[in-house]
Amino acid sequence: MMYVLFPLLLGVILFGFGTAHSQEPGLATYQETAQILVDKTISQDIKSSITLQSTSVQEIKIPPELEKKIREDGRIGAVILTNEDRCVLGVVDESCVMINIKRNPEDTNFLEIQQSAKDISSMYIDQINNTFDINSEFHSVFVHSQDDTNALLDTSGVVSGGGTISAVYTMPVESTDSMYEKISSILLPREIRESGGFYDVAKNLSFHENAKMTFSIIPINNNSLLQLKVNVDYDGAATDVMQINPSEYLRADLLQRSGYFSAGFYPLNSLLQVVILSPEPVMIYDVKGKILETQEVEGDLVPMSVLEAGWVFDPQEGQKVQGMWIFGKESTISGDMLQFSIGTEEITVDKPQVQFDESVLVPIIIAGAAAAAAIFYLKGYKKSHK
């Protein structure tokens, strides 16, 4: 299932190209991604999000000793800080810290599972509280029997899938704009905060009445995936929508890349991903921006060049369609150039199609877009420039 494997892929291939020539595309550790999910299948909602992520503790500044301790523990699957409503069953109108723990096979009943989770989480909670200047207190141990929290937080099964054990700590709920301002000032160096880009979009999005914030630490191999995310649910907005206008849901007439990347050429470190889930097959048409030429490489559709700005749609028809906007050499894109329509009309452009598993109709985690960037780089640019 690709939505579980993407973080693992990231841990292997998202590394820095800090010495890249200014005109030679590179892929950096810091990634900014905007995502629009149009769910016409179940919720009928449109979800928008901005995620800033890195595998470097210099770019997302958690204490190195805390990151190392969590990563080397072996039992911790993720640490999550969120103000999402009802982070788990029984938590209402409170923000949460969730320390997700892998089950010990020797724990044969709930009391043993609960005690084990409390024992492990208690070794970390004080330092987590100190790091984020919070005062969360133990609430409960929750065993996820389904992926409800997975869908709520828009994360992968490695974070909150069925069977995950969460030691849950709670604290008074805080408005998303206030919480984002505080946590981002702790996590992000001034150089990133003052470089604009998607950070500014997320900051503006945090003032929406339905906005929520999540920060995750996900241990992966020899480092950790660090994700700071702001998301907004537009309830019922997907029901009749046929024209997709990403800027409307991101509340940004202009989408601008972070100036943090100005020292080199990193065209794939700022991405917009749009995913449409539909009970009936749909097609993409009337695309305002350019559609890039693509090639299929080892089962993945990748752009022929990452130097140009435009869309890569893969697939562009079916019950799940998705598009990825690449900035290329451009630093900004106006909202009207990101619009396209969905419907049953014939597609007006001849683009290659790929096969996909129609049963995987799930919200794609934001790490998916970053992994796609790595695929584009390694299978596209690198392959064509050997």
C-alpha positions in Angstrom: 0.0 0.0 0.0 1.8 3.1 -1.2 0.4 5.4 1.5 2.3 3.4 4.1 5.5 3.0 2.2 6.0 6.7 1.2 7.5 7.7 4.6 9.9 4.8 4.3 10.8 5.9 0.9 11.4 9.4 2.1 13.7 8.2 4.8 15.9 6.6 2.2 16.0 9.2 -0.6 15.2 12.6 0.8 18.7 13.9 1.3 20.4 17.2 0.7 22.0 18.6 -2.4 23.4 21.7 -0.8 26.3 22.1 -3.2 24.2 21.8 -6.3 25.0 24.3 -9.1 22.4 27.1 -9.3 21.2 25.7 -12.7 21.4 22.0 -11.9 18.3 20.6 -10.2 18.8 19.2 -6.8 16.5 17.8 -4.0 16.8 19.3 -0.6 15.8 17.9 2.8 13.3 20.7 3.5 10.0 20.3 1.6 6.9 22.5 1.4 3.8 20.9 0.0 0.2 22.1 -0.5 -2.5 19.5 -0.9 -6.1 19.6 -1.9 -8.2 16.5 -1.4 -11.7 16.4 -3.0 -13.6 13.5 -1.5 -16.8 12.8 -3.4 -17.0 9.2 -2.1 -17.8 9.4 1.6 -17.4 12.7 3.5 -18.2 15.0 0.6 -15.6 17.4 2.1 -12.7 19.2 0.5 -9.6 19.2 2.6 -6.7 21.6 2.1 -3.4 21.5 3.9 0.1 22.9 3.9 2.9 20.8 5.3 6.4 21.8 6.0 8.7 18.9 6.6 12.3 17.8 6.8 14.6 15.1 8.1 17.0 17.6 9.4 16.8 18.9 13.0 18.5 22.1 11.8 15.5 22.9 9.6 12.8 21.7 12.0 14.4 22.3 15.3 13.6 19.6 17.9 16.4 18.9 20.4 18.8 16.4 18.7 19.0 14.4 21.9 15.2 14.0 21.9 15.0 13.0 18.3 17.8 10.5 18.8 16.2 9.1 22.0 12.8 8.6 20.2 14.4 7.1 17.1 16.6 4.7 18.9 13.9 3.6 21.4 12.6 0.9 19.0 9.1 0.9 20.5 8.0 4.3 19.4 6.2 4.7 16.1 5.5 8.4 16.3 5.0 11.4 18.5 2.1 13.7 17.6 1.1 17.1 18.9 -2.3 18.3 17.6 -5.3 20.4 18.4 -7.6 18.2 16.2 -11.0 17.7 17.7 -11.3 14.3 19.4 -7.8 13.1 18.7 -9.0 9.8 20.2 -12.3 8.5 21.6 -13.0 10.2 25.0 -11.0 13.4 24.3 -13.2 16.4 23.8 -12.2 20.1 23.4 -8.6 19.4 24.3 -5.3 19.4 22.5 -3.3 16.2 22.5 0.1 14.8 22.7 0.0 11.2 21.4 3.0 8.9 21.9 2.4 5.9 19.7 4.0 2.7 20.8 4.5 -0.7 19.2 2.9 -3.5 21.2 5.1 -5.8 23.2 4.0 -9.4 22.3 4.5 -10.3 26.0 1.7 -8.0 27.0 -1.3 -10.3 26.8 -4.1 -8.1 28.3 -5.2 -4.5 28.3 -3.8 -3.8 31.8 -0.3 -4.9 30.7 -0.6 -2.9 27.4 -1.7 0.1 29.3 1.1 -0.1 31.9 3.7 -0.7 29.2 2.5 2.3 27.2 2.5 4.6 30.3 6.0 3.4 31.3 7.5 4.1 28.0 5.7 7.5 27.4 6.6 8.7 30.8 10.2 8.7 29.8 9.5 11.3 27.1 6.6 13.5 28.1 8.5 15.9 30.4 11.0 16.7 27.6 8.2 17.0 25.1 6.4 19.4 27.3 9.5 21.4 27.9 10.4 21.5 24.2 7.0 22.9 23.2 6.4 25.0 26.3 3.2 23.0 27.1 1.8 21.2 30.2 0.1 18.1 28.9 -1.0 15.5 31.4 -1.7 11.8 31.1 -5.3 11.1 29.9 -5.5 7.5 28.8 -4.1 4.7 26.7 -5.9 4.1 23.5 -5.7 1.1 21.2 -6.7 2.0 17.7 -8.9 -0.8 16.4 -9.5 1.1 13.1 -8.0 3.9 11.1 -10.3 6.6 12.3 -7.5 8.7 13.8 -5.5 8.0 10.7 -8.2 9.7 8.6 -8.7 12.5 11.1 -5.0 13.5 11.2 -4.5 12.6 7.5 -1.5 10.5 8.4 -0.2 7.1 7.5 -0.8 3.8 9.1 2.6 4.0 10.7 1.3 6.9 12.8 -2.2 5.8 13.8 -3.3 2.7 11.9 -5.3 -0.2 13.3 -3.5 -1.8 16.3 -1.4 1.2 17.2 -1.2 1.9 20.9 -1.3 5.6 21.9 -0.4 7.0 25.3 -2.5 10.1 25.2 -1.7 13.3 27.1 -4.1 16.3 27.0 -4.0 20.0 27.7 -6.4 23.0 27.2 -7.3 23.5 23.6 -5.7 26.5 21.8 -6.8 28.3 18.7 -5.0 27.1 15.6 -3.5 30.5 14.7 -2.1 31.0 18.2 -0.8 27.4 18.3 0.7 27.5 14.9 2.4 30.8 15.6 3.9 29.5 18.8 5.0 26.0 17.6 6.4 27.3 14.3 8.5 29.9 16.1 9.9 27.0 18.2 10.5 24.6 15.3 11.4 26.7 12.3 14.6 28.8 12.1 14.2 32.5 11.4 15.7 31.9 7.9 12.7 29.7 6.9 10.1 31.8 8.7 11.3 35.0 7.0 11.6 33.4 3.6 7.8 33.4 3.0 6.5 30.7 0.6 4.2 28.1 1.9 4.9 29.0 5.5 3.0 32.3 4.9 0.2 30.4 3.2 -0.1 28.1 6.2 0.0 31.0 8.6 -2.9 32.6 6.8 -4.8 29.3 6.6 -4.4 28.9 10.3 -6.9 31.7 10.9 -9.8 29.8 9.2 -12.5 28.8 11.7 -12.0 25.1 10.7 -8.2 25.1 10.7 -6.3 22.5 12.8 -2.6 21.9 13.4 -0.5 18.8 13.7 3.2 18.3 14.3 4.6 14.7 14.0 7.9 13.1 14.7 8.1 9.8 12.8 11.3 7.7 13.3 12.6 6.3 10.0 15.8 4.3 9.8 18.7 6.7 10.6 16.7 9.9 11.0 13.2 11.1 11.6 10.5 12.6 9.4 9.5 15.9 11.0 6.2 17.3 9.7 4.4 20.6 10.7 0.9 20.7 9.1 -2.1 23.1 9.0 -5.3 21.7 7.5 -8.8 23.0 6.9 -12.0 21.0 6.2 -14.6 22.6 3.9 -17.6 20.6 5.0 -19.8 19.3 2.2 -18.0 21.4 -0.4 -17.2 18.4 -2.7 -20.8 17.5 -3.4 -21.4 19.6 -6.5 -17.9 21.0 -7.3 -16.8 20.4 -10.9 -14.2 23.2 -11.3 -11.1 22.7 -9.1 -9.7 26.0 -7.9 -6.8 25.2 -5.4 -6.2 28.8 -4.5 -9.7 29.1 -3.2 -9.1 26.4 -0.6 -5.6 27.5 0.2 -6.9 31.1 0.6 -4.0 32.3 -1.5 -4.4 34.2 -4.8 -0.7 33.7 -5.5 1.3 30.6 -4.6 4.9 31.5 -4.0 7.9 29.2 -3.3 10.0 29.8 -0.2 13.0 32.0 -0.6 14.9 29.4 1.4 15.6 27.6 -1.9 17.1 30.6 -3.6 20.7 29.5 -2.9 20.3 26.7 -5.5 17.9 25.2 -7.9 15.4 22.9 -6.2 12.3 22.8 -8.4 10.8 19.8 -6.7 10.9 21.0 -3.1 7.7 23.1 -3.5 4.8 21.1 -4.8 1.0 21.4 -5.1 -0.9 18.1 -5.1 -4.6 17.8 -5.9 -6.4 14.5 -5.4 -10.0 13.8 -6.4 -11.9 10.7 -5.2 -15.1 9.9 -6.9 -17.7 7.1 -6.9 -18.0 7.4 -10.6 -15.1 7.7 -13.1 -14.2 11.3 -13.9 -11.8 13.0 -16.3 -9.7 16.0 -16.1 -10.2 18.7 -18.7 -10.1 22.5 -19.3 -6.7 22.8 -17.6 -5.7 26.4 -17.4 -2.0 25.8 -16.8 0.4 23.9 -18.9 0.4 20.1 -18.9 4.0 18.8 -18.9 5.3 16.1 -21.2 5.8 12.9 -19.3 7.4 9.5 -19.7 6.7 6.2 -17.8 9.8 5.0 -15.9 9.6 1.8 -14.0 5.8 2.2 -13.5 5.8 5.8 -12.5 4.8 8.7 -14.7 7.5 11.4 -14.5 8.0 14.7 -16.3 10.4 14.8 -19.2 11.9 18.0 -17.7 11.7 19.6 -14.2 12.8 23.0 -15.7 9.3 24.0 -16.8 6.3 24.8 -14.7 3.1 22.8 -15.1 0.9 19.8 -14.2 1.7 16.1 -14.1 -1.6 14.2 -13.9 -1.3 10.5 -12.9 -3.9 9.2 -13.5 -6.1 11.8 -15.2 -9.2 9.7 -15.4 -10.9 7.1 -13.1 -12.3 7.0 -9.6 -9.1 8.5 -8.3 -7.3 11.2 -10.3 -4.5 13.3 -9.1 -2.3 16.1 -10.3 1.0 17.5 -9.2 2.0 21.1 -10.0 5.7 21.6 -10.5 7.2 25.1 -10.3 10.2 24.5 -12.5 12.2 27.7 -12.8 9.3 29.8 -11.7 9.0 31.1 -8.1 5.3 32.0 -8.2 2.1 30.9 -9.9 -1.2 32.8 -10.0 -4.3 31.0 -8.7 -6.2 31.2 -12.0 -3.5 29.2 -13.7 -4.0 26.3 -11.3 -7.7 25.8 -12.1 -9.0 22.8 -14.0 -12.4 21.0 -14.3 -13.5 17.4 -13.8 -16.4 15.7 -15.5 -17.3 13.0 -18.1 -16.3 15.0 -21.2 -13.6 13.6 -23.4 -10.1 14.7 -22.5 -8.8 17.2 -25.0 -5.1 16.2 -24.6 -3.5 13.0 -25.5 -1.6 11.9 -22.4 -0.3 8.4 -21.5 -2.3 6.5 -18.9 -1.1 4.2 -16.2 -2.8 1.4 -14.3 -3.6 1.8 -10.6 -5.3 -0.1 -7.8 -8.8 1.3 -7.6 -9.3 -0.2 -4.2 -6.8 2.2 -2.7 -9.3 5.1 -2.3 -7.8 6.6 0.8 -6.7 10.1 1.7 -3.1 10.3 0.5 -0.7 11.5 3.2 1.3 14.6 2.5 4.5 12.6 2.5 3.2 11.1 -0.8 3.9 14.4 -2.5 7.4 14.6 -1.2 8.0 11.0 -2.2 6.7 11.8 -5.7 9.3 14.6 -5.8 12.0 12.1 -5.1 10.7 9.8 -7.7 10.6 12.6 -10.3 14.1 13.5 -9.4 15.7 10.0 -9.3 13.7 8.4 -12.2 13.2 11.5 -14.3 15.9 14.1 -14.2 18.7 11.8 -13.0 17.8 9.0 -15.4 17.7 11.3 -18.4 21.0 13.0 -17.5 23.2 10.0 -17.1 
